[in-house]
Structure formats: C-alpha cells, structure tokens
C-alpha cells in the first residue's frame, strides 16, 4: 500500500486514514471465510495479509494458524491488533516487508494491488513471492485488459502478471459465483462480482 496512481506513487496518509476509519463497513464475512477455507485446504500453518487494514479479512482464520498482517497505516494496524488479538500486526510497506525469505505459507492481498503504481506493484509482487513459502493469492479487481478504473485504481490482469514473472498460476477465477448466488437469492455488490482470485504456487 505504498502509493496510488493519483499520488505519484507516494503514500497518501490522509486517504488511507479515511480508508481505515471506514474499513469495518467493508467487512465481507464470505471473503474472510474464503481466506480461512483456503488456508485449511492448502494446509497452511501461517497466513500473511499484505495491506491488511484493520484485519477484517483475517477474522475467521482458525487459532491453529499463525496470523500476520502488514500495513503502513498506524490507525489501521492499531485497530487490527485490537480486533484480532491472536494475530501479529506490523507497520510496513509492500516493497520492503519485514519477513524472512520463504517464511509464511500463504501471502495474500485483497483489493490492494489495484491502488499501486507500476514500480510499486512490480516490487511488491517480488516481495510477496520472496516471503511466501507455499502460495501467493491476489484477490483484486482483475481483467484481461488493464486500464484505469477511476482516479486511484487500475484494473489488473494478475494472472498474466504472475505468469510474466515465471510463477506457476494454479487458479484464476471470479471470487464470486454469480450463478450459485442467484440460486440462493443473493444479489452481489457489483464490485464483488469483478474481483478475481489468482492463486500462485511458490517453487
């Protein structure tokens, strides 16, 4: 979460302070459950969310899994420590993460990479891959064609970007199954329907 296209790659403290204040309203129990389920399916003993905000995405990870969160925002990290007391949360940038090589089983992001400028994105992806022991999962607004979503966010083709790094892409699929939702009478938010999960195996 180093910067955004609108801010020339610099960290925009005011923007992310406001984002932290409203983070609770973006809590998605379904997504948090998906993180917990994925960690279990992949037999992960540790999980790290980069750009963790207030830690809402980590709330359902079972206590048997070591939970870590990284975010440059002081307000967000403080709230995460209060909300997920079993977790270990630290301030830091995606391009310079305070974790050893191959030290976390699953490293993931949730709608973070869309905010990063090109240099920060490239450096951040390298850092995520370095820190991960087993898998990296990017859950972002993603499409085959990249382009500006608005003044801050850019649509990303994460499967293409990971493959371009030489990483093994295990899965790339919509986070939200619209057909299954319709059968259960659920009307998904438009933004949720556009989010894709890209899962990468670290060799």
N, C-alpha and C positions, 0 to 999 in steps of 0.2 A: 504494500500500500504506500509506495514511495511518492507517487505523484499522480497526475492526470494530464490528459492532453491539453485541457484548458489552462493548466497551471504550469506549462512548460517543463513538466517532469519533476517539479519541486513539490514537497509535501505541503498540502493545503490544510493547515491546522484547523482553521475555522470551519471548513467544510466537514472535516472528519469529526470535530467536536459535535456538530449538529447531528451528524450521522449516528454517532454513539448514543446521543440522547434519545433518538427515535428507534434504536435497534430492537428494543423489546417488541415494538409493533410489527416487526418483520419476522418474528419467531414463526417458523414453519415446522410444526411437530412432525409432519410427514418427512421432511428433509432430514431432520435430526434423527428420526427413526431409520432412514436410509443409511446415514453415516454409521449408526450403531450396527445395523444389519451387515453392511459391507465389511466393517472391521471384523465381525464374527465370522463371516463367510471366508474371508481371506486369512483367518487365524492370526490376527494382529494382536500383539501384546502392547503396542503403543501407537498412538494417533496424534498427529500434529495438524492443527488448522492454522494456515498462514493467512493473516488478515482476519483474526478470529472475532474482532469486535468485542461484544460483551459476552461471548461464549455460548450464545443460544444454540448454535449448531452442535454443540458437544454435550448437551444436557442429558441425552439418552444413552451415551456410551456407558457400558457397564463398568462397575467399580473394579473389575478384574483387569481392565485395560488402563495403562498409564496414559493420561490425557495431557497434552501440551497445547498451548496457544501462543501465537506471536502476533503482535500488533504494535504499531508505533504510537498509537493514541493513548495517552496517560489515563484519560477518563474511561475509555473502553476496557483497558486492562484491569483497572480497579474494580469495575463492575463485574468483569468475568471472574475475578478472584472471589468476589462475594457470592456470585451466583453458582459457580461450580467449584466448591471448596476442595474437592478431591483432585482438581487439575493444577497444573503448574503453568502459570502465565507470565510472559515476559514482554517487555517493550523491545522492538527491533524492526529492522527493515528486511523486506523480502530478498534484497540483493546482498545481504550480509547477515545471514542467520547464525545465531549463537549455538549451533548444534554441530556435533562431530559428523564426519562422513558416515553414511550408512547407519545412522543411529536411531531412526524412527521407522517403524514398519510401514505405516501409511501416512503420507503427507498429502493434504488436500486444500483446495481453495473453493470458495463459494461466492461467485459474482464479485471477484476481486480483480482478476486479470483484465477485465474489460475497462478498468479505470487507468491502467498503466500505459505510459508512453512506450515506444518501441524498444528503447535501450533498457529501460527498467524491466519490461516484460521478458526480454531475452536473458538478462542477468538473473532475474527471479526464477525462471524456468530451470536454468542451470543449477541454481542453489537448491531448489526443491529436489531435483534429481540427485544432487550430491548427498543431501541429508537422508533421503529415503533409503530404507533397507530392502523393502519388498515392492511397494507400489506408490504411484503418484496418481491422484484423482483430481481433475479440474472440472468443476461444475460451473459453467459460465454461459452467458448469452453467446451462442455459437452458431455459425453458419458457414456454408461452403465459400461464400463471398464475404470478405471483410469490408467494413466501412463504418463511418461514424453513425452511432445511434442517436446521439444528441451532443451537446457541448462538452460533455465529460466522458462519455462511454463510447467504446469502439467494439463492434461485433467482431468476434474472433473465431477463426477456424482452428480450434485447439487440436483436433486430431491431426490435421495437416502440419501444424507447428511441431507437435511432438514427434511425428514421423520424420519431419525435416531435421530433427536433432539426432535421428538414428535410434530413437526409443521405440520399444515394442508396444504398439497400441493394442490392448486386449479388447476394449469395448468403446464404442462411441454411440450413445443412444440418448433420446429425449429423457429428461428426468421425470417427465410427467406423461403417463399413458392416458391420452385423451379418451380412447375407446373404453378402457376399463372404468374411467371416471364417469363416463356417460351412463354406463350400466348401473352405477351406484347413485346416479342423480347428483353428481358433483360438478360444479361449474368452476373450472380452474381460472385463477387470475391469468391474464394474457402474458405477463412476464414469466410466470412459472412455466407456461407451455413452451416458451422459447429456450429454456435452459437445457443444455445438454451435459451429460456426464461423460467425460473421457477418462478412461482408466488405462494406466500405463504400467507395464511390468519393468522393474528395475533389475538389470542383469549384473 
